[in-house]
């Protein structure tokens, strides 16, 4: 399941894992997300990311899942004004 071909572990210690998330579909730049190593291990082992890393931002969690930066996602799907 993990890592998809465009995801790589940049560095890891007992506290933090930094993951290169690959090319964003909007800006075509790579990204990185740092997350707690225990949460990373649980996620890799099949737990839902929102369950193991609830304190992570929605943008960071989505970037880990689909590679799109939060800022780029917001440009692609701006909130509609009412």
N, CA, C and O atoms as CSV, one atom per row, in Angstrom:
chain,resi,resn,atom,element,x,y,z
A,1,UNK,N,N,0.823,-1.198,0.000
A,1,UNK,CA,C,0.000,0.000,0.000
A,1,UNK,C,C,0.861,1.254,0.000
A,1,UNK,O,O,0.637,2.141,-0.823
A,2,UNK,N,N,1.826,1.355,0.884
A,2,UNK,CA,C,2.656,2.554,0.982
A,2,UNK,C,C,4.094,2.132,0.809
A,2,UNK,O,O,4.417,1.008,1.193
A,3,UNK,N,N,4.966,2.919,0.275
A,3,UNK,CA,C,4.642,4.199,-0.350
A,3,UNK,C,C,4.294,4.023,-1.817
A,3,UNK,O,O,4.881,3.178,-2.493
A,4,UNK,N,N,3.332,4.822,-2.330
A,4,UNK,CA,C,3.134,4.831,-3.777
A,4,UNK,C,C,4.449,5.245,-4.438
A,4,UNK,O,O,5.338,5.772,-3.769
A,5,UNK,N,N,4.575,5.017,-5.706
A,5,UNK,CA,C,5.852,5.254,-6.383
A,5,UNK,C,C,6.336,6.693,-6.277
A,5,UNK,O,O,7.538,6.942,-6.368
A,6,UNK,N,N,5.433,7.640,-6.086
A,6,UNK,CA,C,5.858,9.038,-5.998
A,6,UNK,C,C,6.006,9.540,-4.561
A,6,UNK,O,O,6.168,10.742,-4.349
A,7,UNK,N,N,5.955,8.645,-3.572
A,7,UNK,CA,C,6.147,9.031,-2.169
A,7,UNK,C,C,7.439,8.400,-1.666
A,7,UNK,O,O,7.681,7.210,-1.874
A,8,UNK,N,N,8.260,9.196,-1.010
A,8,UNK,CA,C,9.533,8.705,-0.479
A,8,UNK,C,C,9.759,9.244,0.926
A,8,UNK,O,O,9.403,10.384,1.225
A,9,UNK,N,N,10.342,8.434,1.776
A,9,UNK,CA,C,10.737,8.909,3.097
A,9,UNK,C,C,12.043,9.667,2.936
A,9,UNK,O,O,13.041,9.114,2.474
A,10,UNK,N,N,12.029,10.947,3.323
A,10,UNK,CA,C,13.216,11.793,3.227
A,10,UNK,C,C,14.123,11.545,4.421
A,10,UNK,O,O,15.330,11.358,4.271
A,11,UNK,N,N,13.532,11.544,5.601
A,11,UNK,CA,C,14.291,11.224,6.818
A,11,UNK,C,C,13.309,10.769,7.889
A,11,UNK,O,O,12.130,11.124,7.886
A,12,UNK,N,N,13.841,9.975,8.797
A,12,UNK,CA,C,12.996,9.422,9.840
A,12,UNK,C,C,13.837,9.163,11.080
A,12,UNK,O,O,14.952,8.648,10.998
A,13,UNK,N,N,13.282,9.528,12.225
A,13,UNK,CA,C,13.865,9.148,13.506
A,13,UNK,C,C,12.714,8.701,14.395
A,13,UNK,O,O,11.593,8.530,13.917
A,14,UNK,N,N,12.972,8.516,15.648
A,14,UNK,CA,C,11.925,7.999,16.528
A,14,UNK,C,C,10.800,9.008,16.780
A,14,UNK,O,O,9.729,8.637,17.261
A,15,UNK,N,N,11.042,10.274,16.458
A,15,UNK,CA,C,10.062,11.326,16.722
A,15,UNK,C,C,9.309,11.760,15.463
A,15,UNK,O,O,8.086,11.896,15.487
A,16,UNK,N,N,10.036,11.977,14.368
A,16,UNK,CA,C,9.458,12.593,13.177
A,16,UNK,C,C,9.834,11.834,11.908
A,16,UNK,O,O,10.959,11.358,11.759
A,17,UNK,N,N,8.871,11.733,11.003
A,17,UNK,CA,C,9.111,11.205,9.663
A,17,UNK,C,C,8.763,12.300,8.669
A,17,UNK,O,O,7.698,12.912,8.753
A,18,UNK,N,N,9.670,12.546,7.722
A,18,UNK,CA,C,9.432,13.529,6.665
A,18,UNK,C,C,9.250,12.756,5.368
A,18,UNK,O,O,10.100,11.953,4.983
A,19,UNK,N,N,8.125,13.011,4.698
A,19,UNK,CA,C,7.767,12.295,3.481
A,19,UNK,C,C,7.751,13.265,2.311
A,19,UNK,O,O,7.122,14.321,2.381
A,20,UNK,N,N,8.447,12.904,1.229
A,20,UNK,CA,C,8.364,13.659,-0.027
A,20,UNK,C,C,7.116,13.168,-0.728
A,20,UNK,O,O,6.963,11.973,-0.978
A,21,UNK,N,N,6.209,14.107,-1.050
A,21,UNK,CA,C,4.897,13.718,-1.549
A,21,UNK,C,C,4.803,13.668,-3.065
A,21,UNK,O,O,3.737,13.354,-3.595
A,22,UNK,N,N,5.856,13.961,-3.765
A,22,UNK,CA,C,5.821,13.855,-5.213
A,22,UNK,C,C,5.225,15.083,-5.870
A,22,UNK,O,O,4.961,16.089,-5.212
A,23,UNK,N,N,5.015,14.993,-7.170
A,23,UNK,CA,C,4.594,16.143,-7.965
A,23,UNK,C,C,3.118,16.465,-7.768
A,23,UNK,O,O,2.250,15.604,-7.913
A,24,UNK,N,N,2.858,17.719,-7.436
A,24,UNK,CA,C,1.491,18.238,-7.299
A,24,UNK,C,C,0.863,18.347,-8.694
A,24,UNK,O,O,1.520,18.787,-9.637
A,25,UNK,N,N,-0.391,17.954,-8.821
A,25,UNK,CA,C,-1.040,18.007,-10.129
A,25,UNK,C,C,-1.325,19.435,-10.599
A,25,UNK,O,O,-1.594,19.656,-11.779
A,26,UNK,N,N,-1.268,20.399,-9.687
A,26,UNK,CA,C,-1.564,21.787,-10.047
A,26,UNK,C,C,-0.296,22.564,-10.389
A,26,UNK,O,O,-0.196,23.149,-11.468
A,27,UNK,N,N,0.673,22.570,-9.473
A,27,UNK,CA,C,1.873,23.396,-9.679
A,27,UNK,C,C,3.076,22.595,-10.184
A,27,UNK,O,O,4.095,23.175,-10.558
A,28,UNK,N,N,2.959,21.283,-10.195
A,28,UNK,CA,C,4.007,20.382,-10.687
A,28,UNK,C,C,5.296,20.440,-9.871
A,28,UNK,O,O,6.369,20.102,-10.370
A,29,UNK,N,N,5.185,20.870,-8.613
A,29,UNK,CA,C,6.334,20.894,-7.710
A,29,UNK,C,C,6.183,19.775,-6.686
A,29,UNK,O,O,5.071,19.394,-6.322
A,30,UNK,N,N,7.317,19.257,-6.230
A,30,UNK,CA,C,7.286,18.273,-5.145
A,30,UNK,C,C,6.959,18.973,-3.838
A,30,UNK,O,O,7.089,20.192,-3.726
A,31,UNK,N,N,6.542,18.208,-2.867
A,31,UNK,CA,C,6.277,18.743,-1.542
A,31,UNK,C,C,6.800,17.792,-0.486
A,31,UNK,O,O,7.169,16.655,-0.779
A,32,UNK,N,N,6.824,18.272,0.740
A,32,UNK,CA,C,7.219,17.460,1.884
A,32,UNK,C,C,6.261,17.714,3.032
A,32,UNK,O,O,5.776,18.830,3.223
A,33,UNK,N,N,5.997,16.669,3.788
A,33,UNK,CA,C,5.180,16.781,4.984
A,33,UNK,C,C,5.896,16.038,6.100
A,33,UNK,O,O,6.354,14.910,5.914
A,34,UNK,N,N,5.991,16.678,7.267
A,34,UNK,CA,C,6.561,16.036,8.454
A,34,UNK,C,C,5.420,15.624,9.363
A,34,UNK,O,O,4.478,16.384,9.586
A,35,UNK,N,N,5.516,14.417,9.882
A,35,UNK,CA,C,4.494,13.923,10.801
A,35,UNK,C,C,5.161,13.077,11.878
A,35,UNK,O,O,6.283,12.610,11.683
A,36,UNK,N,N,4.499,12.874,13.000
A,36,UNK,CA,C,5.075,12.043,14.057
A,36,UNK,C,C,5.306,10.614,13.562
A,36,UNK,O,O,4.445,10.025,12.908
A,37,UNK,N,N,6.462,10.075,13.878
A,37,UNK,CA,C,6.801,8.719,13.432
A,37,UNK,C,C,5.807,7.669,13.905
A,37,UNK,O,O,5.434,6.810,13.107
A,38,UNK,N,N,5.351,7.686,15.169
A,38,UNK,CA,C,4.359,6.670,15.561
A,38,UNK,C,C,3.083,6.742,14.709
A,38,UNK,O,O,2.501,5.709,14.379
A,39,UNK,N,N,2.652,7.948,14.357
A,39,UNK,CA,C,1.466,8.108,13.505
A,39,UNK,C,C,1.760,7.587,12.103
A,39,UNK,O,O,0.919,6.924,11.495
A,40,UNK,N,N,2.947,7.886,11.591
A,40,UNK,CA,C,3.340,7.402,10.269
A,40,UNK,C,C,3.311,5.874,10.214
A,40,UNK,O,O,2.775,5.290,9.272
A,41,UNK,N,N,3.885,5.242,11.217
A,41,UNK,CA,C,3.934,3.774,11.252
A,41,UNK,C,C,2.527,3.190,11.292
A,41,UNK,O,O,2.235,2.222,10.590
A,42,UNK,N,N,1.664,3.769,12.102
A,42,UNK,CA,C,0.280,3.281,12.174
A,42,UNK,C,C,-0.433,3.466,10.836
A,42,UNK,O,O,-1.182,2.588,10.406
A,43,UNK,N,N,-0.204,4.605,10.175
A,43,UNK,CA,C,-0.821,4.883,8.871
A,43,UNK,C,C,-0.340,3.876,7.826
A,43,UNK,O,O,-1.143,3.329,7.069
A,44,UNK,N,N,0.963,3.638,7.788
A,44,UNK,CA,C,1.527,2.679,6.837
A,44,UNK,C,C,0.948,1.283,7.074
A,44,UNK,O,O,0.785,0.499,6.139
A,45,UNK,N,N,0.646,0.989,8.319
A,45,UNK,CA,C,0.098,-0.319,8.655
A,45,UNK,C,C,-1.413,-0.405,8.472
A,45,UNK,O,O,-2.032,-1.381,8.896
A,46,UNK,N,N,-2.019,0.613,7.840
A,46,UNK,CA,C,-3.416,0.515,7.450
A,46,UNK,C,C,-4.421,1.336,8.218
A,46,UNK,O,O,-5.604,1.327,7.877
A,47,UNK,N,N,-3.990,2.049,9.246
A,47,UNK,CA,C,-4.935,2.903,9.983
A,47,UNK,C,C,-5.269,4.144,9.142
A,47,UNK,O,O,-4.464,4.590,8.324
A,48,UNK,N,N,-6.448,4.681,9.357
A,48,UNK,CA,C,-6.830,5.923,8.684
A,48,UNK,C,C,-5.983,7.068,9.211
A,48,UNK,O,O,-5.762,7.192,10.415
A,49,UNK,N,N,-5.511,7.904,8.293
A,49,UNK,CA,C,-4.609,8.985,8.687
A,49,UNK,C,C,-5.279,9.957,9.653
A,49,UNK,O,O,-4.620,10.468,10.559
A,50,UNK,N,N,-6.569,10.223,9.480
A,50,UNK,CA,C,-7.250,11.156,10.382
A,50,UNK,C,C,-7.385,10.576,11.795
A,50,UNK,O,O,-7.531,11.324,12.762
A,51,UNK,N,N,-7.336,9.273,11.911
A,51,UNK,CA,C,-7.415,8.632,13.222
A,51,UNK,C,C,-6.056,8.667,13.936
A,51,UNK,O,O,-5.994,8.901,15.143
A,52,UNK,N,N,-4.971,8.433,13.186
A,52,UNK,CA,C,-3.651,8.350,13.814
A,52,UNK,C,C,-2.966,9.702,13.937
A,52,UNK,O,O,-2.032,9.853,14.725
A,53,UNK,N,N,-3.429,10.707,13.151
A,53,UNK,CA,C,-2.811,12.030,13.187
A,53,UNK,C,C,-3.889,13.116,13.162
A,53,UNK,O,O,-3.915,13.939,12.246
A,54,UNK,N,N,-4.780,13.125,14.164
A,54,UNK,CA,C,-5.875,14.101,14.171
A,54,UNK,C,C,-5.396,15.540,14.322
A,54,UNK,O,O,-6.084,16.471,13.904
A,55,UNK,N,N,-4.217,15.724,14.920
A,55,UNK,CA,C,-3.690,17.078,15.089
A,55,UNK,C,C,-3.044,17.619,13.820
A,55,UNK,O,O,-2.733,18.807,13.742
A,56,UNK,N,N,-2.838,16.757,12.823
A,56,UNK,CA,C,-2.307,17.223,11.536
A,56,UNK,C,C,-3.375,18.007,10.799
A,56,UNK,O,O,-4.568,17.736,10.939
A,57,UNK,N,N,-2.945,18.971,10.021
A,57,UNK,CA,C,-3.929,19.766,9.282
A,57,UNK,C,C,-4.567,18.923,8.183
A,57,UNK,O,O,-3.973,17.963,7.692
A,58,UNK,N,N,-5.766,19.294,7.814
A,58,UNK,CA,C,-6.457,18.608,6.727
A,58,UNK,C,C,-5.611,18.706,5.459
A,58,UNK,O,O,-5.514,17.744,4.697
A,59,UNK,N,N,-5.003,19.863,5.238
A,59,UNK,CA,C,-4.165,20.057,4.054
A,59,UNK,C,C,-2.961,19.128,4.031
A,59,UNK,O,O,-2.646,18.550,2.990
A,60,UNK,N,N,-2.286,18.979,5.160
A,60,UNK,CA,C,-1.126,18.080,5.225
A,60,UNK,C,C,-1.543,16.631,5.025
A,60,UNK,O,O,-0.874,15.880,4.316
A,61,UNK,N,N,-2.641,16.242,5.645
A,61,UNK,CA,C,-3.103,14.859,5.491
A,61,UNK,C,C,-3.487,14.566,4.048
A,61,UNK,O,O,-3.163,13.503,3.520
A,62,UNK,N,N,-4.172,15.498,3.415
A,62,UNK,CA,C,-4.549,15.304,2.012
A,62,UNK,C,C,-3.318,15.285,1.103
A,62,UNK,O,O,-3.273,14.530,0.133
A,63,UNK,N,N,-2.330,16.109,1.415
A,63,UNK,CA,C,-1.119,16.109,0.606
A,63,UNK,C,C,-0.421,14.752,0.682
A,63,UNK,O,O,0.110,14.269,-0.318
A,64,UNK,N,N,-0.420,14.147,1.847
A,64,UNK,CA,C,0.160,12.809,1.986
A,64,UNK,C,C,-0.615,11.790,1.159
A,64,UNK,O,O,-0.023,10.879,0.580
A,65,UNK,N,N,-1.919,11.940,1.104
A,65,UNK,CA,C,-2.755,10.976,0.396
A,65,UNK,C,C,-2.692,11.179,-1.115
A,65,UNK,O,O,-2.496,10.220,-1.861
A,66,UNK,N,N,-2.857,12.421,-1.570
A,66,UNK,CA,C,-2.974,12.630,-3.017
A,66,UNK,C,C,-1.886,13.491,-3.643
A,66,UNK,O,O,-1.868,13.645,-4.865
A,67,UNK,N,N,-0.973,14.063,-2.846
A,67,UNK,CA,C,0.148,14.815,-3.386
A,67,UNK,C,C,-0.128,16.270,-3.717
A,67,UNK,O,O,0.794,17.002,-4.079
A,68,UNK,N,N,-1.374,16.706,-3.601
A,68,UNK,CA,C,-1.719,18.095,-3.941
A,68,UNK,C,C,-1.526,18.995,-2.731
A,68,UNK,O,O,-2.053,18.725,-1.652
A,69,UNK,N,N,-0.760,20.077,-2.923
A,69,UNK,CA,C,-0.553,21.034,-1.839
A,69,UNK,C,C,-1.885,21.673,-1.461
A,69,UNK,O,O,-2.771,21.828,-2.301
A,70,UNK,N,N,-2.016,22.041,-0.199
A,70,UNK,CA,C,-3.249,22.667,0.283
A,70,UNK,C,C,-3.542,23.948,-0.495
A,70,UNK,O,O,-4.683,24.185,-0.891
A,71,UNK,N,N,-2.521,24.773,-0.715
A,71,UNK,CA,C,-2.712,26.034,-1.441
A,71,UNK,C,C,-3.189,25.768,-2.869
A,71,UNK,O,O,-4.050,26.483,-3.381
A,72,UNK,N,N,-2.636,24.751,-3.502
A,72,UNK,CA,C,-3.026,24.420,-4.871
A,72,UNK,C,C,-4.454,23.891,-4.923
A,72,UNK,O,O,-5.213,24.235,-5.828
A,73,UNK,N,N,-4.820,23.057,-3.955
A,73,UNK,CA,C,-6.183,22.559,-3.885
A,73,UNK,C,C,-7.160,23.727,-3.777
A,73,UNK,O,O,-8.193,23.751,-4.445
A,74,UNK,N,N,-6.818,24.698,-2.925
A,74,UNK,CA,C,-7.695,25.857,-2.737
A,74,UNK,C,C,-7.794,26.715,-3.993
A,74,UNK,O,O,-8.823,27.351,-4.221
A,75,UNK,N,N,-6.743,26.743,-4.811
A,75,UNK,CA,C,-6.807,27.469,-6.080
A,75,UNK,C,C,-7.680,26.723,-7.083
A,75,UNK,O,O,-8.406,27.339,-7.864
A,76,UNK,N,N,-7.604,25.391,-7.058
A,76,UNK,CA,C,-8.415,24.601,-7.984
A,76,UNK,C,C,-9.893,24.630,-7.612
A,76,UNK,O,O,-10.765,24.614,-8.481
A,77,UNK,N,N,-10.165,24.674,-6.295
A,77,UNK,CA,C,-11.543,24.622,-5.802
A,77,UNK,C,C,-11.790,25.751,-4.807
A,77,UNK,O,O,-11.927,25.505,-3.609
A,78,UNK,N,N,-11.848,26.989,-5.300
A,78,UNK,CA,C,-12.083,28.105,-4.365
A,78,UNK,C,C,-13.464,27.996,-3.738
A,78,UNK,O,O,-14.415,27.507,-4.347
A,79,UNK,N,N,-13.538,28.466,-2.510
A,79,UNK,CA,C,-14.835,28.454,-1.826
A,79,UNK,C,C,-15.777,29.415,-2.520
A,79,UNK,O,O,-15.394,30.519,-2.908
A,80,UNK,N,N,-16.996,28.984,-2.667
A,80,UNK,CA,C,-17.997,29.845,-3.281
A,80,UNK,C,C,-18.491,30.851,-2.268
A,80,UNK,O,O,-18.739,30.525,-1.107
A,81,UNK,N,N,-18.632,32.092,-2.732
A,81,UNK,CA,C,-19.183,33.123,-1.856
A,81,UNK,C,C,-20.695,33.066,-1.936
A,81,UNK,O,O,-21.264,32.849,-3.006
A,82,UNK,N,N,-21.339,33.261,-0.796
A,82,UNK,CA,C,-22.812,33.218,-0.784
A,82,UNK,C,C,-23.374,34.598,-0.793
A,82,UNK,O,O,-24.593,34.769,-0.785
